[in-house]
Amino acid sequence: MSPANNNSATVKHIVSGALGFKERYIPDYSNLTAVVKILKDAGYRIVLTQGVYDLFHVGHKRYLEEAKSHGDILIVGVDTDELTRKRKGPNRPFDKLEDRVEILSGLKSVDILTVRNDNDHQYKLIKLVKPDVLIMSETTEDFGDEDRRNLLKYCGDVKVLPAKAATTTTAKLRRLMIGGMEQLGDKIKLVINEFLGGIDYESGNRVHTGDSQGASGVLPKGKTGRALRSRTKHSR
């Protein structure tokens, strides 16, 4: 099948609403550009959003559902593992890219999935798709007010959505870390108490053994006297 026919088949699958990881994941930007052009020429309103989607939670689901409500086709740019580490820290992501993309492909609100690479400018995917609506979360720190004004050159509109749940991935991780630290603290206290208890026990044993020699550890007077007389007699 030629690339053009393949892209047309991909578009048919996308607009049918059928779920499927293989058909909806388009990491190659050339193929993505071709698919987006076909959709735009057919009159579909394109919505784009971007993010990590690590440790997927209900807030992510609600956010994507609202994003989709602003158009016909929702494209989600998912940060690669390398970009995630650059943005979120060396211990992220917890879920590798392939797993995050597969989870998102199971959502009816998501029509197309692609990637954001760590060596690309943060505007690159936006410039390539030129969406009718660009959706951002108010929790993101990557784009300020000036960025949003600049991005209007490449988008029909930019909308900022509020957080859709009382939790975020960062908040979940913080709770997990605090819980783990509390458990570790309890274990450390237990080990210390057991150790100190063993010291007290050994100290008590040493004091008890020493009672037969007196508090000072010196032999009783009678025994000392016999020992001295014995040595004196032998010397004579």
C-alpha positions, 0 to 999 in steps of 0.5 A, a space after each residue: 500500500 502506498 503512503 497516501 493510501 495508507 494515510 487514507 486508511 488511517 484517517 478512515 479508522 480514526 474518524 470511525 471512532 474505533 479503538 486501536 493502538 497501532 492505527 492511532 499512534 503516529 510517532 512519525 511527523 511526516 505521516 502525522 502531517 499528511 493525516 492532519 492535512 486530510 482531516 482538515 481538508 475534510 472539514 474536521 476541527 483539530 484539537 491538540 494537547 501535550 503532556 507526560 501522562 505518567 501514573 495515569 489518573 482520573 484527572 488526566 481522563 477528565 482533562 482529555 474528555 474536556 479537551 476533546 469537547 472543543 473540536 472533532 479530532 483530539 491529538 495528544 502529544 506524549 513526552 518521551 522518557 528523555 523529555 520527561 526526565 528533563 522536565 520532571 526529574 531523573 526519577 521520572 517517568 514511572 511508566 515508560 512511553 510505550 505503556 503511557 501511549 497504550 493506556 491513552 489509546 484505550 480512551 474514546 476521547 483520544 483520536 491520535 497519539 504522537 510524541 514530543 522529543 527532548 531535542 525538539 523546540 517546545 513549539 515544534 509539534 504545535 507548529 506542525 499540527 497548527 490546531 484549531 484549538 490548543 489546549 493547555 493545563 493551568 498546572 503546566 509551567 512550560 508555557 507562560 502568558 507570553 508563550 500563549 500569545 506567541 502561539 496564537 500565530 500557529 493556532 486558531 485559539 489557545 484554551 487553558 483548562 483548570 485541574 480536573 481532580 483534587 490530585 495530580 501525579 506529583 501529589 500522588 508521588 509526594 504522598 507515596 514518598 511521605 508514606 514510605 518515609 513514615 514506614 521507614 522511620 517506624 522500622 528504624 525506631 524499632 531497630 534502635 529500640 531493640 538495639 538499646 534494649 539489648 544493651 540494657 540487658 547486657 549491662 544488667 547481666 554484668 552488674 549481677 555477675 559482679 555482685 559476688 565480688 562486691 560492688 567494687 569488684 574486690 574479693 571478700 576479706 576472708 578469702 583475701 586473708 587466706 590467699 595472703 597467709 598461704 603465700 606467706 607460709 610458702 615463702 618461709 
